[in-house]
Amino acid sequence: MAPSPGLTPSQTVGPFFHRGLADNAALGCLTRPDTKGERVGLRIRVLDGDGVPVNDALVELWQADADGQYVRPADPSSILSAPGFCGFGRLATDADGVCAFETIRPGRVATSDGQLQASHVNVCLFARGLLRQLYTRIYFAGDPDLAADVVLAGVAEERRGTLLARASDDGSWMFDVCLQGENETVFFDI
């Protein structure tokens, strides 16, 4: 019997997301004209530890509809309750490290014990050099419900700002994902 070759070193992931996973620009639009809720543009910029844009990251969003309900493809009633809204988006970042989604402001989602969370968007990020995807949330700066959000309350107060999208002059929202450094985004281990 031949000896085992042993373990090989870990390899970094990508950059290959633009081929196959992010070739459908329609995945940047989570709504149709008949979708209920406040329309929002959400621009996400991914930056490395030196503040340089990451031009080959893949960003996935999952969010509730305007009533705080998630669309679950395995449950046809959830699809019927939010016509024109899919709740999922996926885009690659461009040369400036940015991707732009068209969506609605999510409604408040209840926790398992019935507490309402502030309006938020769940984010999954894939990028070169990461062996696993990263998870974070986007909250909206100025939302009066932020103080009562149980997930946000579990984040150190001085780091909560890394989870807040800020309003832009054009009416859209801008969110920076900083992978490392002084302003590193809070990531969740889920």
Short mmCIF file of the C-alpha atoms (twelve columns), coordinates in Angstrom:
data_MODEL
# 
_entry.id   MODEL 
# 
loop_
_atom_site.group_PDB 
_atom_site.id 
_atom_site.type_symbol 
_atom_site.label_atom_id 
_atom_site.label_alt_id 
_atom_site.label_comp_id 
_atom_site.label_asym_id 
_atom_site.label_seq_id 
_atom_site.Cartn_x 
_atom_site.Cartn_y 
_atom_site.Cartn_z 
_atom_site.pdbx_PDB_model_num 
ATOM 1   C CA . MET A 1   0.000   0.000  0.000   1 
ATOM 2   C CA . ALA A 2   1.328   3.434  -0.984  1 
ATOM 3   C CA . PRO A 3   1.929   5.965  1.788   1 
ATOM 4   C CA . SER A 4   -0.636  8.745  2.201   1 
ATOM 5   C CA . PRO A 5   0.414   11.951 0.458   1 
ATOM 6   C CA . GLY A 6   -0.555  13.945 3.565   1 
ATOM 7   C CA . LEU A 7   -2.389  17.214 3.765   1 
ATOM 8   C CA . THR A 8   -1.940  19.933 1.204   1 
ATOM 9   C CA . PRO A 9   -1.828  23.623 2.111   1 
ATOM 10  C CA . SER A 10  -5.010  25.670 1.989   1 
ATOM 11  C CA . GLN A 11  -5.720  27.615 -1.168  1 
ATOM 12  C CA . THR A 12  -7.393  30.978 -1.386  1 
ATOM 13  C CA . VAL A 13  -10.780 31.325 -2.984  1 
ATOM 14  C CA . GLY A 14  -11.140 33.072 -6.330  1 
ATOM 15  C CA . PRO A 15  -11.182 35.481 -7.909  1 
ATOM 16  C CA . PHE A 16  -13.631 33.700 -10.173 1 
ATOM 17  C CA . PHE A 17  -17.054 34.905 -9.058  1 
ATOM 18  C CA . HIS A 18  -17.727 37.012 -12.136 1 
ATOM 19  C CA . ARG A 19  -17.828 33.814 -14.179 1 
ATOM 20  C CA . GLY A 20  -20.989 31.877 -13.524 1 
ATOM 21  C CA . LEU A 21  -22.176 33.185 -10.166 1 
ATOM 22  C CA . ALA A 22  -22.551 36.858 -11.003 1 
ATOM 23  C CA . ASP A 23  -23.309 36.893 -14.710 1 
ATOM 24  C CA . ASN A 24  -27.002 37.759 -14.265 1 
ATOM 25  C CA . ALA A 25  -27.396 41.509 -13.649 1 
ATOM 26  C CA . ALA A 26  -31.121 40.952 -13.001 1 
ATOM 27  C CA . LEU A 27  -30.146 39.539 -9.594  1 
ATOM 28  C CA . GLY A 28  -29.469 43.133 -8.546  1 
ATOM 29  C CA . CYS A 29  -33.182 43.962 -8.663  1 
ATOM 30  C CA . LEU A 30  -35.218 42.390 -5.879  1 
ATOM 31  C CA . THR A 31  -38.474 44.114 -6.856  1 
ATOM 32  C CA . ARG A 32  -40.953 44.731 -9.650  1 
ATOM 33  C CA . PRO A 33  -43.114 47.822 -10.136 1 
ATOM 34  C CA . ASP A 34  -46.000 46.204 -8.219  1 
ATOM 35  C CA . THR A 35  -43.914 45.333 -5.153  1 
ATOM 36  C CA . LYS A 36  -45.304 46.764 -1.924  1 
ATOM 37  C CA . GLY A 37  -42.954 48.968 0.100   1 
ATOM 38  C CA . GLU A 38  -40.595 51.933 0.021   1 
ATOM 39  C CA . ARG A 39  -38.175 51.632 -2.888  1 
ATOM 40  C CA . VAL A 40  -34.499 52.036 -2.010  1 
ATOM 41  C CA . GLY A 41  -31.256 51.883 -3.912  1 
ATOM 42  C CA . LEU A 42  -28.520 50.178 -1.924  1 
ATOM 43  C CA . ARG A 43  -24.901 50.597 -3.010  1 
ATOM 44  C CA . ILE A 44  -22.378 48.351 -1.309  1 
ATOM 45  C CA . ARG A 45  -18.650 49.035 -1.518  1 
ATOM 46  C CA . VAL A 46  -16.111 46.395 -0.467  1 
ATOM 47  C CA . LEU A 47  -12.719 47.613 0.762   1 
ATOM 48  C CA . ASP A 48  -9.622  45.692 1.822   1 
ATOM 49  C CA . GLY A 49  -7.550  46.404 4.941   1 
ATOM 50  C CA . ASP A 50  -5.758  49.285 3.213   1 
ATOM 51  C CA . GLY A 51  -8.997  50.919 2.033   1 
ATOM 52  C CA . VAL A 52  -8.464  49.734 -1.555  1 
ATOM 53  C CA . PRO A 53  -11.640 48.686 -3.410  1 
ATOM 54  C CA . VAL A 54  -12.038 44.920 -3.913  1 
ATOM 55  C CA . ASN A 55  -13.036 44.669 -7.550  1 
ATOM 56  C CA . ASP A 56  -13.865 40.983 -7.653  1 
ATOM 57  C CA . ALA A 57  -16.012 40.292 -4.588  1 
ATOM 58  C CA . LEU A 58  -19.443 38.685 -4.704  1 
ATOM 59  C CA . VAL A 59  -22.209 40.164 -2.530  1 
ATOM 60  C CA . GLU A 60  -25.434 38.312 -1.737  1 
ATOM 61  C CA . LEU A 61  -28.421 39.904 -0.003  1 
ATOM 62  C CA . TRP A 62  -31.349 38.241 1.739   1 
ATOM 63  C CA . GLN A 63  -34.064 40.363 3.270   1 
ATOM 64  C CA . ALA A 64  -37.651 40.458 4.421   1 
ATOM 65  C CA . ASP A 65  -40.461 42.106 2.476   1 
ATOM 66  C CA . ALA A 66  -42.182 45.313 3.588   1 
ATOM 67  C CA . ASP A 67  -44.275 43.334 6.106   1 
ATOM 68  C CA . GLY A 68  -41.232 41.720 7.747   1 
ATOM 69  C CA . GLN A 69  -41.757 38.315 6.121   1 
ATOM 70  C CA . TYR A 70  -39.058 36.332 4.303   1 
ATOM 71  C CA . VAL A 71  -39.822 34.756 0.953   1 
ATOM 72  C CA . ARG A 72  -39.043 31.049 1.212   1 
ATOM 73  C CA . PRO A 73  -39.029 29.298 -2.188  1 
ATOM 74  C CA . ALA A 74  -40.059 25.978 -0.607  1 
ATOM 75  C CA . ASP A 75  -43.183 27.640 0.803   1 
ATOM 76  C CA . PRO A 76  -45.521 28.809 -2.002  1 
ATOM 77  C CA . SER A 77  -47.659 30.852 0.410   1 
ATOM 78  C CA . SER A 78  -44.665 33.076 1.228   1 
ATOM 79  C CA . ILE A 79  -44.192 33.817 -2.476  1 
ATOM 80  C CA . LEU A 80  -47.868 34.703 -2.868  1 
ATOM 81  C CA . SER A 81  -47.846 37.020 0.157   1 
ATOM 82  C CA . ALA A 82  -45.211 39.295 -1.450  1 
ATOM 83  C CA . PRO A 83  -45.901 39.407 -5.192  1 
ATOM 84  C CA . GLY A 84  -43.074 40.885 -7.220  1 
ATOM 85  C CA . PHE A 85  -40.510 40.544 -4.443  1 
ATOM 86  C CA . CYS A 86  -37.903 37.773 -4.313  1 
ATOM 87  C CA . GLY A 87  -35.943 38.781 -1.195  1 
ATOM 88  C CA . PHE A 88  -32.609 37.606 -2.678  1 
ATOM 89  C CA . GLY A 89  -29.967 39.409 -4.694  1 
ATOM 90  C CA . ARG A 90  -26.458 38.656 -5.916  1 
ATOM 91  C CA . LEU A 91  -23.966 40.913 -7.673  1 
ATOM 92  C CA . ALA A 92  -20.243 41.152 -8.236  1 
ATOM 93  C CA . THR A 93  -18.399 44.331 -7.375  1 
ATOM 94  C CA . ASP A 94  -17.130 46.548 -10.188 1 
ATOM 95  C CA . ALA A 95  -13.700 48.163 -10.680 1 
ATOM 96  C CA . ASP A 96  -14.509 50.574 -7.823  1 
ATOM 97  C CA . GLY A 97  -15.467 47.730 -5.463  1 
ATOM 98  C CA . VAL A 98  -19.162 48.692 -5.717  1 
ATOM 99  C CA . CYS A 99  -22.373 46.874 -6.574  1 
ATOM 100 C CA . ALA A 100 -25.822 48.476 -6.613  1 
ATOM 101 C CA . PHE A 101 -29.115 46.800 -5.726  1 
ATOM 102 C CA . GLU A 102 -32.686 47.946 -6.274  1 
ATOM 103 C CA . THR A 103 -34.883 46.802 -3.420  1 
ATOM 104 C CA . ILE A 104 -37.371 47.923 -0.784  1 
ATOM 105 C CA . ARG A 105 -36.840 48.909 2.801   1 
ATOM 106 C CA . PRO A 106 -37.438 45.686 4.742   1 
ATOM 107 C CA . GLY A 107 -40.109 45.477 7.390   1 
ATOM 108 C CA . ARG A 108 -39.288 44.591 10.984  1 
ATOM 109 C CA . VAL A 109 -38.727 40.874 11.526  1 
ATOM 110 C CA . ALA A 110 -39.710 39.156 14.766  1 
ATOM 111 C CA . THR A 111 -37.197 37.047 16.688  1 
ATOM 112 C CA . SER A 112 -38.169 33.587 17.924  1 
ATOM 113 C CA . ASP A 113 -39.395 35.146 21.187  1 
ATOM 114 C CA . GLY A 114 -41.451 37.807 19.389  1 
ATOM 115 C CA . GLN A 115 -39.181 40.854 19.743  1 
ATOM 116 C CA . LEU A 116 -39.125 43.025 16.634  1 
ATOM 117 C CA . GLN A 117 -35.739 43.702 15.044  1 
ATOM 118 C CA . ALA A 118 -34.935 46.964 13.292  1 
ATOM 119 C CA . SER A 119 -35.194 47.045 9.518   1 
ATOM 120 C CA . HIS A 120 -32.111 45.273 8.138   1 
ATOM 121 C CA . VAL A 121 -30.633 43.433 5.167   1 
ATOM 122 C CA . ASN A 122 -28.585 40.257 5.637   1 
ATOM 123 C CA . VAL A 123 -25.335 40.127 3.655   1 
ATOM 124 C CA . CYS A 124 -23.110 37.233 2.631   1 
ATOM 125 C CA . LEU A 125 -19.759 38.205 1.130   1 
ATOM 126 C CA . PHE A 126 -17.309 36.118 -0.889  1 
ATOM 127 C CA . ALA A 127 -13.902 37.547 -1.811  1 
ATOM 128 C CA . ARG A 128 -10.395 36.517 -2.769  1 
ATOM 129 C CA . GLY A 129 -8.283  35.446 0.152   1 
ATOM 130 C CA . LEU A 130 -11.282 34.251 2.169   1 
ATOM 131 C CA . LEU A 131 -11.587 30.550 2.795   1 
ATOM 132 C CA . ARG A 132 -15.189 31.037 3.965   1 
ATOM 133 C CA . GLN A 133 -17.839 33.581 3.239   1 
ATOM 134 C CA . LEU A 134 -18.469 36.411 5.694   1 
ATOM 135 C CA . TYR A 135 -21.860 37.387 7.117   1 
ATOM 136 C CA . THR A 136 -22.958 40.823 8.232   1 
ATOM 137 C CA . ARG A 137 -26.067 43.008 8.376   1 
ATOM 138 C CA . ILE A 138 -26.977 46.378 6.997   1 
ATOM 139 C CA . TYR A 139 -29.085 48.645 9.182   1 
ATOM 140 C CA . PHE A 140 -30.261 52.120 8.154   1 
ATOM 141 C CA . ALA A 141 -28.751 55.108 9.974   1 
ATOM 142 C CA . GLY A 142 -31.353 57.228 11.752  1 
ATOM 143 C CA . ASP A 143 -33.855 54.380 12.135  1 
ATOM 144 C CA . PRO A 144 -35.609 54.956 15.490  1 
ATOM 145 C CA . ASP A 145 -35.908 51.171 15.986  1 
ATOM 146 C CA . LEU A 146 -32.128 50.618 16.161  1 
ATOM 147 C CA . ALA A 147 -32.023 51.008 19.957  1 
ATOM 148 C CA . ALA A 148 -34.429 48.095 20.449  1 
ATOM 149 C CA . ASP A 149 -32.766 45.636 18.027  1 
ATOM 150 C CA . VAL A 150 -31.528 42.591 19.972  1 
ATOM 151 C CA . VAL A 151 -28.824 41.653 17.466  1 
ATOM 152 C CA . LEU A 152 -27.420 45.174 17.299  1 
ATOM 153 C CA . ALA A 153 -27.515 45.372 21.101  1 
ATOM 154 C CA . GLY A 154 -25.109 42.405 21.165  1 
ATOM 155 C CA . VAL A 155 -22.489 44.430 19.245  1 
ATOM 156 C CA . ALA A 156 -20.108 46.696 21.152  1 
ATOM 157 C CA . GLU A 157 -21.491 50.225 20.982  1 
ATOM 158 C CA . GLU A 158 -18.328 51.652 19.421  1 
ATOM 159 C CA . ARG A 159 -18.555 49.095 16.560  1 
ATOM 160 C CA . ARG A 160 -22.257 49.455 15.717  1 
ATOM 161 C CA . GLY A 161 -21.548 52.195 13.187  1 
ATOM 162 C CA . THR A 162 -19.866 49.635 10.928  1 
ATOM 163 C CA . LEU A 163 -23.317 48.095 10.394  1 
ATOM 164 C CA . LEU A 164 -25.077 51.313 9.361   1 
ATOM 165 C CA . ALA A 165 -25.811 52.347 5.788   1 
ATOM 166 C CA . ARG A 166 -25.825 56.078 5.292   1 
ATOM 167 C CA . ALA A 167 -28.174 58.071 3.118   1 
ATOM 168 C CA . SER A 168 -26.646 59.555 -0.040  1 
ATOM 169 C CA . ASP A 169 -27.538 62.866 -1.645  1 
ATOM 170 C CA . ASP A 170 -29.258 61.017 -4.504  1 
ATOM 171 C CA . GLY A 171 -31.686 59.287 -2.118  1 
ATOM 172 C CA . SER A 172 -29.976 55.888 -2.176  1 
ATOM 173 C CA . TRP A 173 -28.140 54.233 0.698   1 
ATOM 174 C CA . MET A 174 -24.384 53.543 0.814   1 
ATOM 175 C CA . PHE A 175 -22.781 50.797 2.869   1 
ATOM 176 C CA . ASP A 176 -19.051 50.083 3.146   1 
ATOM 177 C CA . VAL A 177 -17.812 46.608 3.947   1 
ATOM 178 C CA . CYS A 178 -14.284 46.935 5.363   1 
ATOM 179 C CA . LEU A 179 -12.605 43.542 5.439   1 
ATOM 180 C CA . GLN A 180 -9.861  44.536 7.904   1 
ATOM 181 C CA . GLY A 181 -8.365  47.484 9.688   1 
ATOM 182 C CA . GLU A 182 -9.506  50.186 12.040  1 
ATOM 183 C CA . ASN A 183 -13.032 50.390 10.578  1 
ATOM 184 C CA . GLU A 184 -13.482 46.655 10.019  1 
ATOM 185 C CA . THR A 185 -17.118 45.737 9.566   1 
ATOM 186 C CA . VAL A 186 -18.679 43.577 12.252  1 
ATOM 187 C CA . PHE A 187 -19.066 40.038 10.902  1 
ATOM 188 C CA . PHE A 188 -21.267 37.375 12.472  1 
ATOM 189 C CA . ASP A 189 -20.338 33.752 13.048  1 
ATOM 190 C CA . ILE A 190 -23.407 31.864 11.856  1 
# 
